[in-house]
Amino acid sequence: MLRYAGQVSGRVQGVGFRYFVQQRAQRLGITGWVQNQPDGTVKMEIQGPPNKLAVLQTALRAGRALIRVETLELTEQLPLAGERGFSIRK
């Protein structure tokens, strides 16, 4: 089990990016959260098996429709025991 904290920049606010991340994470069984930041970036923490996290990262970098990811920076963190689900933080 791995956990990453990260920040995403590009066209990632006002285009459904947080919902896109949540959908993909839930399909893959990844836990964590995603949140818009005042500077136009999106912050997130994701946790799951390495292979599932790799699939999510690939999907995020590819984006969809109006979403355009310019940078995806992730830093490994200590996994959180007992975390359930994936949420969108306000």
PDB file with one MODEL, atoms N, CA, C and O in Angstrom:
MODEL        1
ATOM      1  N   MET A   1       0.849  -1.179   0.000  1.00  0.00           N
ATOM      2  CA  MET A   1       0.000   0.000   0.000  1.00  0.00           C
ATOM      3  C   MET A   1       0.890   1.237   0.000  1.00  0.00           C
ATOM      4  O   MET A   1       1.807   1.357   0.813  1.00  0.00           O
ATOM      5  N   LEU A   2       0.610   2.147  -0.917  1.00  0.00           N
ATOM      6  CA  LEU A   2       1.344   3.409  -0.998  1.00  0.00           C
ATOM      7  C   LEU A   2       0.381   4.579  -0.844  1.00  0.00           C
ATOM      8  O   LEU A   2      -0.817   4.458  -1.099  1.00  0.00           O
ATOM      9  N   ARG A   3       0.925   5.699  -0.426  1.00  0.00           N
ATOM     10  CA  ARG A   3       0.142   6.937  -0.342  1.00  0.00           C
ATOM     11  C   ARG A   3       0.992   8.063  -0.914  1.00  0.00           C
ATOM     12  O   ARG A   3       2.189   8.162  -0.644  1.00  0.00           O
ATOM     13  N   TYR A   4       0.352   8.900  -1.701  1.00  0.00           N
ATOM     14  CA  TYR A   4       1.017  10.067  -2.279  1.00  0.00           C
ATOM     15  C   TYR A   4       0.214  11.317  -1.972  1.00  0.00           C
ATOM     16  O   TYR A   4      -1.017  11.302  -1.983  1.00  0.00           O
ATOM     17  N   ALA A   5       0.930  12.398  -1.697  1.00  0.00           N
ATOM     18  CA  ALA A   5       0.341  13.733  -1.635  1.00  0.00           C
ATOM     19  C   ALA A   5       0.810  14.426  -2.902  1.00  0.00           C
ATOM     20  O   ALA A   5       1.965  14.287  -3.304  1.00  0.00           O
ATOM     21  N   GLY A   6      -0.086  15.171  -3.528  1.00  0.00           N
ATOM     22  CA  GLY A   6       0.317  15.790  -4.778  1.00  0.00           C
ATOM     23  C   GLY A   6      -0.405  17.062  -5.113  1.00  0.00           C
ATOM     24  O   GLY A   6      -1.380  17.453  -4.472  1.00  0.00           O
ATOM     25  N   GLN A   7       0.110  17.694  -6.143  1.00  0.00           N
ATOM     26  CA  GLN A   7      -0.475  18.921  -6.658  1.00  0.00           C
ATOM     27  C   GLN A   7      -0.504  18.827  -8.176  1.00  0.00           C
ATOM     28  O   GLN A   7       0.443  18.352  -8.802  1.00  0.00           O
ATOM     29  N   VAL A   8      -1.606  19.288  -8.757  1.00  0.00           N
ATOM     30  CA  VAL A   8      -1.802  19.242 -10.194  1.00  0.00           C
ATOM     31  C   VAL A   8      -2.035  20.659 -10.687  1.00  0.00           C
ATOM     32  O   VAL A   8      -2.795  21.421 -10.090  1.00  0.00           O
ATOM     33  N   SER A   9      -1.368  21.004 -11.791  1.00  0.00           N
ATOM     34  CA  SER A   9      -1.602  22.313 -12.404  1.00  0.00           C
ATOM     35  C   SER A   9      -2.013  22.123 -13.855  1.00  0.00           C
ATOM     36  O   SER A   9      -1.852  21.046 -14.430  1.00  0.00           O
ATOM     37  N   GLY A  10      -2.542  23.186 -14.431  1.00  0.00           N
ATOM     38  CA  GLY A  10      -3.031  23.158 -15.805  1.00  0.00           C
ATOM     39  C   GLY A  10      -4.462  23.671 -15.830  1.00  0.00           C
ATOM     40  O   GLY A  10      -4.838  24.510 -15.011  1.00  0.00           O
ATOM     41  N   ARG A  11      -5.258  23.174 -16.762  1.00  0.00           N
ATOM     42  CA  ARG A  11      -6.687  23.512 -16.790  1.00  0.00           C
ATOM     43  C   ARG A  11      -7.392  22.440 -15.970  1.00  0.00           C
ATOM     44  O   ARG A  11      -7.886  21.449 -16.507  1.00  0.00           O
ATOM     45  N   VAL A  12      -7.429  22.660 -14.647  1.00  0.00           N
ATOM     46  CA  VAL A  12      -7.939  21.646 -13.720  1.00  0.00           C
ATOM     47  C   VAL A  12      -9.006  22.182 -12.769  1.00  0.00           C
ATOM     48  O   VAL A  12      -9.471  21.453 -11.894  1.00  0.00           O
ATOM     49  N   GLN A  13      -9.397  23.436 -12.928  1.00  0.00           N
ATOM     50  CA  GLN A  13     -10.503  23.967 -12.141  1.00  0.00           C
ATOM     51  C   GLN A  13     -11.585  24.450 -13.083  1.00  0.00           C
ATOM     52  O   GLN A  13     -11.304  25.040 -14.127  1.00  0.00           O
ATOM     53  N   GLY A  14     -12.844  24.190 -12.698  1.00  0.00           N
ATOM     54  CA  GLY A  14     -13.977  24.613 -13.509  1.00  0.00           C
ATOM     55  C   GLY A  14     -14.239  23.714 -14.701  1.00  0.00           C
ATOM     56  O   GLY A  14     -15.003  24.073 -15.597  1.00  0.00           O
ATOM     57  N   VAL A  15     -13.606  22.543 -14.719  1.00  0.00           N
ATOM     58  CA  VAL A  15     -13.759  21.620 -15.851  1.00  0.00           C
ATOM     59  C   VAL A  15     -14.131  20.196 -15.402  1.00  0.00           C
ATOM     60  O   VAL A  15     -14.097  19.264 -16.205  1.00  0.00           O
ATOM     61  N   GLY A  16     -14.481  20.034 -14.130  1.00  0.00           N
ATOM     62  CA  GLY A  16     -14.891  18.724 -13.621  1.00  0.00           C
ATOM     63  C   GLY A  16     -13.734  17.817 -13.233  1.00  0.00           C
ATOM     64  O   GLY A  16     -13.909  16.605 -13.109  1.00  0.00           O
ATOM     65  N   PHE A  17     -12.553  18.395 -13.039  1.00  0.00           N
ATOM     66  CA  PHE A  17     -11.385  17.567 -12.732  1.00  0.00           C
ATOM     67  C   PHE A  17     -11.542  16.803 -11.419  1.00  0.00           C
ATOM     68  O   PHE A  17     -11.226  15.614 -11.365  1.00  0.00           O
ATOM     69  N   ARG A  18     -12.019  17.452 -10.367  1.00  0.00           N
ATOM     70  CA  ARG A  18     -12.158  16.759  -9.068  1.00  0.00           C
ATOM     71  C   ARG A  18     -13.101  15.570  -9.178  1.00  0.00           C
ATOM     72  O   ARG A  18     -12.845  14.515  -8.599  1.00  0.00           O
ATOM     73  N   TYR A  19     -14.189  15.738  -9.918  1.00  0.00           N
ATOM     74  CA  TYR A  19     -15.144  14.639 -10.088  1.00  0.00           C
ATOM     75  C   TYR A  19     -14.536  13.521 -10.929  1.00  0.00           C
ATOM     76  O   TYR A  19     -14.784  12.342 -10.676  1.00  0.00           O
ATOM     77  N   PHE A  20     -13.743  13.892 -11.928  1.00  0.00           N
ATOM     78  CA  PHE A  20     -13.027  12.927 -12.758  1.00  0.00           C
ATOM     79  C   PHE A  20     -12.077  12.093 -11.887  1.00  0.00           C
ATOM     80  O   PHE A  20     -12.041  10.868 -12.002  1.00  0.00           O
ATOM     81  N   VAL A  21     -11.314  12.755 -11.024  1.00  0.00           N
ATOM     82  CA  VAL A  21     -10.382  12.061 -10.126  1.00  0.00           C
ATOM     83  C   VAL A  21     -11.154  11.128  -9.198  1.00  0.00           C
ATOM     84  O   VAL A  21     -10.780   9.969  -9.020  1.00  0.00           O
ATOM     85  N   GLN A  22     -12.229  11.637  -8.612  1.00  0.00           N
ATOM     86  CA  GLN A  22     -13.022  10.827  -7.689  1.00  0.00           C
ATOM     87  C   GLN A  22     -13.578   9.587  -8.381  1.00  0.00           C
ATOM     88  O   GLN A  22     -13.487   8.486  -7.836  1.00  0.00           O
ATOM     89  N   GLN A  23     -14.147   9.747  -9.563  1.00  0.00           N
ATOM     90  CA  GLN A  23     -14.696   8.605 -10.310  1.00  0.00           C
ATOM     91  C   GLN A  23     -13.642   7.548 -10.572  1.00  0.00           C
ATOM     92  O   GLN A  23     -13.847   6.365 -10.300  1.00  0.00           O
ATOM     93  N   ARG A  24     -12.514   7.986 -11.103  1.00  0.00           N
ATOM     94  CA  ARG A  24     -11.434   7.043 -11.424  1.00  0.00           C
ATOM     95  C   ARG A  24     -10.921   6.346 -10.167  1.00  0.00           C
ATOM     96  O   ARG A  24     -10.707   5.133 -10.171  1.00  0.00           O
ATOM     97  N   ALA A  25     -10.726   7.099  -9.108  1.00  0.00           N
ATOM     98  CA  ALA A  25     -10.224   6.526  -7.859  1.00  0.00           C
ATOM     99  C   ALA A  25     -11.203   5.490  -7.312  1.00  0.00           C
ATOM    100  O   ALA A  25     -10.793   4.406  -6.896  1.00  0.00           O
ATOM    101  N   GLN A  26     -12.480   5.814  -7.311  1.00  0.00           N
ATOM    102  CA  GLN A  26     -13.480   4.876  -6.790  1.00  0.00           C
ATOM    103  C   GLN A  26     -13.512   3.595  -7.608  1.00  0.00           C
ATOM    104  O   GLN A  26     -13.604   2.504  -7.045  1.00  0.00           O
ATOM    105  N   ARG A  27     -13.437   3.714  -8.938  1.00  0.00           N
ATOM    106  CA  ARG A  27     -13.414   2.517  -9.793  1.00  0.00           C
ATOM    107  C   ARG A  27     -12.228   1.616  -9.480  1.00  0.00           C
ATOM    108  O   ARG A  27     -12.326   0.392  -9.565  1.00  0.00           O
ATOM    109  N   LEU A  28     -11.102   2.235  -9.117  1.00  0.00           N
ATOM    110  CA  LEU A  28      -9.882   1.479  -8.854  1.00  0.00           C
ATOM    111  C   LEU A  28      -9.738   1.047  -7.399  1.00  0.00           C
ATOM    112  O   LEU A  28      -8.806   0.316  -7.063  1.00  0.00           O
ATOM    113  N   GLY A  29     -10.648   1.489  -6.533  1.00  0.00           N
ATOM    114  CA  GLY A  29     -10.558   1.150  -5.115  1.00  0.00           C
ATOM    115  C   GLY A  29      -9.493   1.947  -4.383  1.00  0.00           C
ATOM    116  O   GLY A  29      -8.962   1.492  -3.370  1.00  0.00           O
ATOM    117  N   ILE A  30      -9.177   3.131  -4.887  1.00  0.00           N
ATOM    118  CA  ILE A  30      -8.183   4.014  -4.276  1.00  0.00           C
ATOM    119  C   ILE A  30      -8.887   4.950  -3.298  1.00  0.00           C
ATOM    120  O   ILE A  30      -9.970   5.460  -3.587  1.00  0.00           O
ATOM    121  N   THR A  31      -8.275   5.170  -2.157  1.00  0.00           N
ATOM    122  CA  THR A  31      -8.839   6.074  -1.160  1.00  0.00           C
ATOM    123  C   THR A  31      -8.081   7.400  -1.198  1.00  0.00           C
ATOM    124  O   THR A  31      -7.009   7.507  -1.793  1.00  0.00           O
ATOM    125  N   GLY A  32      -8.669   8.405  -0.545  1.00  0.00           N
ATOM    126  CA  GLY A  32      -8.018   9.704  -0.444  1.00  0.00           C
ATOM    127  C   GLY A  32      -8.978  10.845  -0.640  1.00  0.00           C
ATOM    128  O   GLY A  32     -10.165  10.734  -0.334  1.00  0.00           O
ATOM    129  N   TRP A  33      -8.462  11.947  -1.153  1.00  0.00           N
ATOM    130  CA  TRP A  33      -9.272  13.151  -1.344  1.00  0.00           C
ATOM    131  C   TRP A  33      -8.641  14.048  -2.409  1.00  0.00           C
ATOM    132  O   TRP A  33      -7.479  13.880  -2.776  1.00  0.00           O
ATOM    133  N   VAL A  34      -9.431  14.999  -2.892  1.00  0.00           N
ATOM    134  CA  VAL A  34      -8.995  15.978  -3.877  1.00  0.00           C
ATOM    135  C   VAL A  34      -9.631  17.322  -3.524  1.00  0.00           C
ATOM    136  O   VAL A  34     -10.766  17.364  -3.050  1.00  0.00           O
ATOM    137  N   GLN A  35      -8.890  18.444  -3.757  1.00  0.00           N
ATOM    138  CA  GLN A  35      -9.383  19.756  -3.335  1.00  0.00           C
ATOM    139  C   GLN A  35      -8.804  20.866  -4.216  1.00  0.00           C
ATOM    140  O   GLN A  35      -7.601  20.901  -4.475  1.00  0.00           O
ATOM    141  N   ASN A  36      -9.676  21.774  -4.672  1.00  0.00           N
ATOM    142  CA  ASN A  36      -9.218  22.963  -5.396  1.00  0.00           C
ATOM    143  C   ASN A  36      -8.440  23.867  -4.454  1.00  0.00           C
ATOM    144  O   ASN A  36      -8.733  23.935  -3.261  1.00  0.00           O
ATOM    145  N   GLN A  37      -7.440  24.565  -5.002  1.00  0.00           N
ATOM    146  CA  GLN A  37      -6.645  25.516  -4.241  1.00  0.00           C
ATOM    147  C   GLN A  37      -6.859  26.919  -4.794  1.00  0.00           C
ATOM    148  O   GLN A  37      -7.170  27.069  -5.975  1.00  0.00           O
ATOM    149  N   PRO A  38      -6.700  27.947  -3.968  1.00  0.00           N
ATOM    150  CA  PRO A  38      -6.918  29.322  -4.416  1.00  0.00           C
ATOM    151  C   PRO A  38      -6.035  29.752  -5.593  1.00  0.00           C
ATOM    152  O   PRO A  38      -6.407  30.652  -6.346  1.00  0.00           O
ATOM    153  N   ASP A  39      -4.874  29.118  -5.754  1.00  0.00           N
ATOM    154  CA  ASP A  39      -3.964  29.516  -6.833  1.00  0.00           C
ATOM    155  C   ASP A  39      -4.279  28.852  -8.178  1.00  0.00           C
ATOM    156  O   ASP A  39      -3.528  29.018  -9.139  1.00  0.00           O
ATOM    157  N   GLY A  40      -5.384  28.102  -8.252  1.00  0.00           N
ATOM    158  CA  GLY A  40      -5.784  27.466  -9.511  1.00  0.00           C
ATOM    159  C   GLY A  40      -5.298  26.040  -9.673  1.00  0.00           C
ATOM    160  O   GLY A  40      -5.628  25.382 -10.659  1.00  0.00           O
ATOM    161  N   THR A  41      -4.520  25.554  -8.722  1.00  0.00           N
ATOM    162  CA  THR A  41      -4.069  24.164  -8.761  1.00  0.00           C
ATOM    163  C   THR A  41      -5.064  23.285  -8.007  1.00  0.00           C
ATOM    164  O   THR A  41      -6.019  23.778  -7.407  1.00  0.00           O
ATOM    165  N   VAL A  42      -4.828  22.001  -8.050  1.00  0.00           N
ATOM    166  CA  VAL A  42      -5.637  21.038  -7.303  1.00  0.00           C
ATOM    167  C   VAL A  42      -4.686  20.200  -6.460  1.00  0.00           C
ATOM    168  O   VAL A  42      -3.680  19.690  -6.953  1.00  0.00           O
ATOM    169  N   LYS A  43      -5.018  20.070  -5.194  1.00  0.00           N
ATOM    170  CA  LYS A  43      -4.233  19.282  -4.250  1.00  0.00           C
ATOM    171  C   LYS A  43      -4.949  17.959  -4.026  1.00  0.00           C
ATOM    172  O   LYS A  43      -6.178  17.907  -4.056  1.00  0.00           O
ATOM    173  N   MET A  44      -4.185  16.880  -3.798  1.00  0.00           N
ATOM    174  CA  MET A  44      -4.809  15.582  -3.554  1.00  0.00           C
ATOM    175  C   MET A  44      -3.910  14.691  -2.724  1.00  0.00           C
ATOM    176  O   MET A  44      -2.698  14.892  -2.640  1.00  0.00           O
ATOM    177  N   GLU A  45      -4.537  13.701  -2.115  1.00  0.00           N
ATOM    178  CA  GLU A  45      -3.827  12.583  -1.505  1.00  0.00           C
ATOM    179  C   GLU A  45      -4.516  11.332  -1.999  1.00  0.00           C
ATOM    180  O   GLU A  45      -5.742  11.228  -1.975  1.00  0.00           O
ATOM    181  N   ILE A  46      -3.701  10.372  -2.452  1.00  0.00           N
ATOM    182  CA  ILE A  46      -4.232   9.124  -2.995  1.00  0.00           C
ATOM    183  C   ILE A  46      -3.508   7.955  -2.341  1.00  0.00           C
ATOM    184  O   ILE A  46      -2.306   8.018  -2.081  1.00  0.00           O
ATOM    185  N   GLN A  47      -4.264   6.878  -2.075  1.00  0.00           N
ATOM    186  CA  GLN A  47      -3.693   5.720  -1.401  1.00  0.00           C
ATOM    187  C   GLN A  47      -4.258   4.443  -2.003  1.00  0.00           C
ATOM    188  O   GLN A  47      -5.461   4.320  -2.236  1.00  0.00           O
ATOM    189  N   GLY A  48      -3.355   3.493  -2.248  1.00  0.00           N
ATOM    190  CA  GLY A  48      -3.790   2.215  -2.786  1.00  0.00           C
ATOM    191  C   GLY A  48      -2.608   1.368  -3.206  1.00  0.00           C
ATOM    192  O   GLY A  48      -1.460   1.736  -2.957  1.00  0.00           O
ATOM    193  N   PRO A  49      -2.876   0.228  -3.847  1.00  0.00           N
ATOM    194  CA  PRO A  49      -1.802  -0.628  -4.340  1.00  0.00           C
ATOM    195  C   PRO A  49      -1.022   0.091  -5.454  1.00  0.00           C
ATOM    196  O   PRO A  49      -1.610   0.845  -6.229  1.00  0.00           O
ATOM    197  N   PRO A  50       0.290  -0.139  -5.537  1.00  0.00           N
ATOM    198  CA  PRO A  50       1.115   0.558  -6.533  1.00  0.00           C
ATOM    199  C   PRO A  50       0.581   0.454  -7.961  1.00  0.00           C
ATOM    200  O   PRO A  50       0.594   1.445  -8.690  1.00  0.00           O
ATOM    201  N   ASN A  51       0.116  -0.717  -8.371  1.00  0.00           N
ATOM    202  CA  ASN A  51      -0.369  -0.871  -9.753  1.00  0.00           C
ATOM    203  C   ASN A  51      -1.620  -0.040 -10.009  1.00  0.00           C
ATOM    204  O   ASN A  51      -1.774   0.512 -11.098  1.00  0.00           O
ATOM    205  N   LYS A  52      -2.508   0.061  -9.039  1.00  0.00           N
ATOM    206  CA  LYS A  52      -3.727   0.866  -9.191  1.00  0.00           C
ATOM    207  C   LYS A  52      -3.402   2.359  -9.201  1.00  0.00           C
ATOM    208  O   LYS A  52      -4.007   3.127  -9.949  1.00  0.00           O
ATOM    209  N   LEU A  53      -2.443   2.765  -8.366  1.00  0.00           N
ATOM    210  CA  LEU A  53      -2.028   4.165  -8.349  1.00  0.00           C
ATOM    211  C   LEU A  53      -1.386   4.554  -9.684  1.00  0.00           C
ATOM    212  O   LEU A  53      -1.563   5.678 -10.155  1.00  0.00           O
ATOM    213  N   ALA A  54      -0.647   3.633 -10.288  1.00  0.00           N
ATOM    214  CA  ALA A  54      -0.040   3.904 -11.595  1.00  0.00           C
ATOM    215  C   ALA A  54      -1.117   4.100 -12.660  1.00  0.00           C
ATOM    216  O   ALA A  54      -0.986   4.979 -13.513  1.00  0.00           O
ATOM    217  N   VAL A  55      -2.179   3.294 -12.623  1.00  0.00           N
ATOM    218  CA  VAL A  55      -3.282   3.436 -13.575  1.00  0.00           C
ATOM    219  C   VAL A  55      -3.957   4.796 -13.391  1.00  0.00           C
ATOM    220  O   VAL A  55      -4.271   5.473 -14.370  1.00  0.00           O
ATOM    221  N   LEU A  56      -4.178   5.193 -12.133  1.00  0.00           N
ATOM    222  CA  LEU A  56      -4.801   6.493 -11.868  1.00  0.00           C
ATOM    223  C   LEU A  56      -3.920   7.631 -12.374  1.00  0.00           C
ATOM    224  O   LEU A  56      -4.420   8.569 -12.996  1.00  0.00           O
ATOM    225  N   GLN A  57      -2.636   7.561 -12.119  1.00  0.00           N
ATOM    226  CA  GLN A  57      -1.727   8.615 -12.573  1.00  0.00           C
ATOM    227  C   GLN A  57      -1.750   8.751 -14.092  1.00  0.00           C
ATOM    228  O   GLN A  57      -1.738   9.864 -14.617  1.00  0.00           O
ATOM    229  N   THR A  58      -1.783   7.634 -14.788  1.00  0.00           N
ATOM    230  CA  THR A  58      -1.849   7.664 -16.250  1.00  0.00           C
ATOM    231  C   THR A  58      -3.134   8.341 -16.716  1.00  0.00           C
ATOM    232  O   THR A  58      -3.109   9.163 -17.631  1.00  0.00           O
ATOM    233  N   ALA A  59      -4.260   7.996 -16.084  1.00  0.00           N
ATOM    234  CA  ALA A  59      -5.551   8.596 -16.440  1.00  0.00           C
ATOM    235  C   ALA A  59      -5.553  10.092 -16.169  1.00  0.00           C
ATOM    236  O   ALA A  59      -6.085  10.863 -16.968  1.00  0.00           O
ATOM    237  N   LEU A  60      -4.966  10.515 -15.051  1.00  0.00           N
ATOM    238  CA  LEU A  60      -4.931  11.936 -14.710  1.00  0.00           C
ATOM    239  C   LEU A  60      -4.097  12.719 -15.711  1.00  0.00           C
ATOM    240  O   LEU A  60      -4.484  13.807 -16.136  1.00  0.00           O
ATOM    241  N   ARG A  61      -2.963  12.169 -16.082  1.00  0.00           N
ATOM    242  CA  ARG A  61      -2.095  12.854 -17.052  1.00  0.00           C
ATOM    243  C   ARG A  61      -2.763  12.963 -18.423  1.00  0.00           C
ATOM    244  O   ARG A  61      -2.568  13.949 -19.134  1.00  0.00           O
ATOM    245  N   ALA A  62      -3.547  11.954 -18.792  1.00  0.00           N
ATOM    246  CA  ALA A  62      -4.241  11.961 -20.086  1.00  0.00           C
ATOM    247  C   ALA A  62      -5.397  12.952 -20.089  1.00  0.00           C
ATOM    248  O   ALA A  62      -5.724  13.527 -21.127  1.00  0.00           O
ATOM    249  N   GLY A  63      -6.023  13.154 -18.912  1.00  0.00           N
ATOM    250  CA  GLY A  63      -7.166  14.059 -18.819  1.00  0.00           C
ATOM    251  C   GLY A  63      -8.345  13.569 -19.653  1.00  0.00           C
ATOM    252  O   GLY A  63      -8.453  12.386 -19.976  1.00  0.00           O
ATOM    253  N   ARG A  64      -9.224  14.509 -19.991  1.00  0.00           N
ATOM    254  CA  ARG A  64     -10.359  14.227 -20.866  1.00  0.00           C
ATOM    255  C   ARG A  64     -11.015  15.550 -21.218  1.00  0.00           C
ATOM    256  O   ARG A  64     -10.857  16.539 -20.503  1.00  0.00           O
ATOM    257  N   ALA A  65     -11.734  15.563 -22.296  1.00  0.00           N
ATOM    258  CA  ALA A  65     -12.482  16.739 -22.758  1.00  0.00           C
ATOM    259  C   ALA A  65     -11.744  18.046 -22.458  1.00  0.00           C
ATOM    260  O   ALA A  65     -10.718  18.322 -23.080  1.00  0.00           O
ATOM    261  N   LEU A  66     -12.236  18.843 -21.533  1.00  0.00           N
ATOM    262  CA  LEU A  66     -11.667  20.166 -21.247  1.00  0.00           C
ATOM    263  C   LEU A  66     -10.491  20.141 -20.276  1.00  0.00           C
ATOM    264  O   LEU A  66      -9.810  21.151 -20.100  1.00  0.00           O
ATOM    265  N   ILE A  67     -10.248  18.996 -19.650  1.00  0.00           N
ATOM    266  CA  ILE A  67      -9.178  18.884 -18.654  1.00  0.00           C
ATOM    267  C   ILE A  67      -7.819  18.796 -19.354  1.00  0.00           C
ATOM    268  O   ILE A  67      -7.630  18.011 -20.284  1.00  0.00           O
ATOM    269  N   ARG A  68      -6.875  19.626 -18.880  1.00  0.00           N
ATOM    270  CA  ARG A  68      -5.509  19.547 -19.400  1.00  0.00           C
ATOM    271  C   ARG A  68      -4.532  19.646 -18.227  1.00  0.00           C
ATOM    272  O   ARG A  68      -4.375  20.705 -17.620  1.00  0.00           O
ATOM    273  N   VAL A  69      -3.887  18.534 -17.924  1.00  0.00           N
ATOM    274  CA  VAL A  69      -2.909  18.485 -16.838  1.00  0.00           C
ATOM    275  C   VAL A  69      -1.544  18.872 -17.394  1.00  0.00           C
ATOM    276  O   VAL A  69      -1.030  18.234 -18.313  1.00  0.00           O
ATOM    277  N   GLU A  70      -0.969  19.924 -16.827  1.00  0.00           N
ATOM    278  CA  GLU A  70       0.379  20.340 -17.234  1.00  0.00           C
ATOM    279  C   GLU A  70       1.428  19.698 -16.350  1.00  0.00           C
ATOM    280  O   GLU A  70       2.441  19.201 -16.844  1.00  0.00           O
ATOM    281  N   THR A  71       1.195  19.703 -15.041  1.00  0.00           N
ATOM    282  CA  THR A  71       2.119  19.041 -14.119  1.00  0.00           C
ATOM    283  C   THR A  71       1.347  18.234 -13.088  1.00  0.00           C
ATOM    284  O   THR A  71       0.275  18.637 -12.636  1.00  0.00           O
ATOM    285  N   LEU A  72       1.904  17.098 -12.727  1.00  0.00           N
ATOM    286  CA  LEU A  72       1.384  16.243 -11.666  1.00  0.00           C
ATOM    287  C   LEU A  72       2.583  15.882 -10.803  1.00  0.00           C
ATOM    288  O   LEU A  72       3.407  15.050 -11.183  1.00  0.00           O
ATOM    289  N   GLU A  73       2.673  16.512  -9.644  1.00  0.00           N
ATOM    290  CA  GLU A  73       3.793  16.293  -8.734  1.00  0.00           C
ATOM    291  C   GLU A  73       3.302  15.497  -7.534  1.00  0.00           C
ATOM    292  O   GLU A  73       2.374  15.917  -6.843  1.00  0.00           O
ATOM    293  N   LEU A  74       3.923  14.350  -7.288  1.00  0.00           N
ATOM    294  CA  LEU A  74       3.526  13.484  -6.188  1.00  0.00           C
ATOM    295  C   LEU A  74       4.713  13.210  -5.276  1.00  0.00           C
ATOM    296  O   LEU A  74       5.839  13.012  -5.732  1.00  0.00           O
ATOM    297  N   THR A  75       4.432  13.204  -3.972  1.00  0.00           N
ATOM    298  CA  THR A  75       5.435  12.899  -2.961  1.00  0.00           C
ATOM    299  C   THR A  75       4.910  11.760  -2.107  1.00  0.00           C
ATOM    300  O   THR A  75       3.779  11.809  -1.623  1.00  0.00           O
ATOM    301  N   GLU A  76       5.727  10.740  -1.921  1.00  0.00           N
ATOM    302  CA  GLU A  76       5.294   9.587  -1.123  1.00  0.00           C
ATOM    303  C   GLU A  76       5.102   9.989   0.338  1.00  0.00           C
ATOM    304  O   GLU A  76       5.898  10.736   0.909  1.00  0.00           O
ATOM    305  N   GLN A  77       4.020   9.471   0.926  1.00  0.00           N
ATOM    306  CA  GLN A  77       3.666   9.739   2.317  1.00  0.00           C
ATOM    307  C   GLN A  77       3.502   8.400   3.052  1.00  0.00           C
ATOM    308  O   GLN A  77       3.516   7.336   2.433  1.00  0.00           O
ATOM    309  N   LEU A  78       3.352   8.469   4.347  1.00  0.00           N
ATOM    310  CA  LEU A  78       3.033   7.258   5.104  1.00  0.00           C
ATOM    311  C   LEU A  78       1.557   6.927   4.884  1.00  0.00           C
ATOM    312  O   LEU A  78       0.708   7.815   4.965  1.00  0.00           O
ATOM    313  N   PRO A  79       1.241   5.651   4.606  1.00  0.00           N
ATOM    314  CA  PRO A  79      -0.172   5.268   4.421  1.00  0.00           C
ATOM    315  C   PRO A  79      -0.982   5.518   5.698  1.00  0.00           C
ATOM    316  O   PRO A  79      -0.461   5.428   6.810  1.00  0.00           O
ATOM    317  N   LEU A  80      -2.262   5.832   5.513  1.00  0.00           N
ATOM    318  CA  LEU A  80      -3.179   6.030   6.635  1.00  0.00           C
ATOM    319  C   LEU A  80      -3.985   4.755   6.842  1.00  0.00           C
ATOM    320  O   LEU A  80      -4.658   4.291   5.923  1.00  0.00           O
ATOM    321  N   ALA A  81      -3.922   4.199   8.019  1.00  0.00           N
ATOM    322  CA  ALA A  81      -4.687   2.991   8.333  1.00  0.00           C
ATOM    323  C   ALA A  81      -6.163   3.349   8.470  1.00  0.00           C
ATOM    324  O   ALA A  81      -6.512   4.374   9.056  1.00  0.00           O
ATOM    325  N   GLY A  82      -7.014   2.502   7.931  1.00  0.00           N
ATOM    326  CA  GLY A  82      -8.448   2.657   8.119  1.00  0.00           C
ATOM    327  C   GLY A  82      -9.134   3.677   7.237  1.00  0.00           C
ATOM    328  O   GLY A  82     -10.334   3.903   7.392  1.00  0.00           O
ATOM    329  N   GLU A  83      -8.420   4.300   6.319  1.00  0.00           N
ATOM    330  CA  GLU A  83      -9.073   5.270   5.441  1.00  0.00           C
ATOM    331  C   GLU A  83     -10.039   4.548   4.510  1.00  0.00           C
ATOM    332  O   GLU A  83      -9.720   3.492   3.962  1.00  0.00           O
ATOM    333  N   ARG A  84     -11.211   5.124   4.340  1.00  0.00           N
ATOM    334  CA  ARG A  84     -12.228   4.530   3.471  1.00  0.00           C
ATOM    335  C   ARG A  84     -12.746   5.589   2.515  1.00  0.00           C
ATOM    336  O   ARG A  84     -12.998   6.730   2.903  1.00  0.00           O
ATOM    337  N   GLY A  85     -12.900   5.194   1.259  1.00  0.00           N
ATOM    338  CA  GLY A  85     -13.528   6.067   0.283  1.00  0.00           C
ATOM    339  C   GLY A  85     -12.608   7.148  -0.249  1.00  0.00           C
ATOM    340  O   GLY A  85     -11.454   7.289   0.154  1.00  0.00           O
ATOM    341  N   PHE A  86     -13.185   7.911  -1.185  1.00  0.00           N
ATOM    342  CA  PHE A  86     -12.472   9.008  -1.823  1.00  0.00           C
ATOM    343  C   PHE A  86     -13.394  10.205  -1.842  1.00  0.00           C
ATOM    344  O   PHE A  86     -14.511  10.111  -2.350  1.00  0.00           O
ATOM    345  N   SER A  87     -12.956  11.332  -1.300  1.00  0.00           N
ATOM    346  CA  SER A  87     -13.829  12.486  -1.170  1.00  0.00           C
ATOM    347  C   SER A  87     -13.320  13.709  -1.930  1.00  0.00           C
ATOM    348  O   SER A  87     -12.136  13.835  -2.245  1.00  0.00           O
ATOM    349  N   ILE A  88     -14.253  14.587  -2.203  1.00  0.00           N
ATOM    350  CA  ILE A  88     -13.944  15.898  -2.766  1.00  0.00           C
ATOM    351  C   ILE A  88     -14.057  16.882  -1.610  1.00  0.00           C
ATOM    352  O   ILE A  88     -15.126  17.036  -1.020  1.00  0.00           O
ATOM    353  N   ARG A  89     -12.966  17.538  -1.292  1.00  0.00           N
ATOM    354  CA  ARG A  89     -12.975  18.528  -0.216  1.00  0.00           C
ATOM    355  C   ARG A  89     -13.304  19.892  -0.789  1.00  0.00           C
ATOM    356  O   ARG A  89     -12.903  20.226  -1.904  1.00  0.00           O
ATOM    357  N   LYS A  90     -14.038  20.676  -0.017  1.00  0.00           N
ATOM    358  CA  LYS A  90     -14.394  22.042  -0.420  1.00  0.00           C
ATOM    359  C   LYS A  90     -13.340  23.012   0.014  1.00  0.00           C
ATOM    360  O   LYS A  90     -13.464  24.211  -0.236  1.00  0.00           O
TER     361      LYS A  90
ENDMDL
END
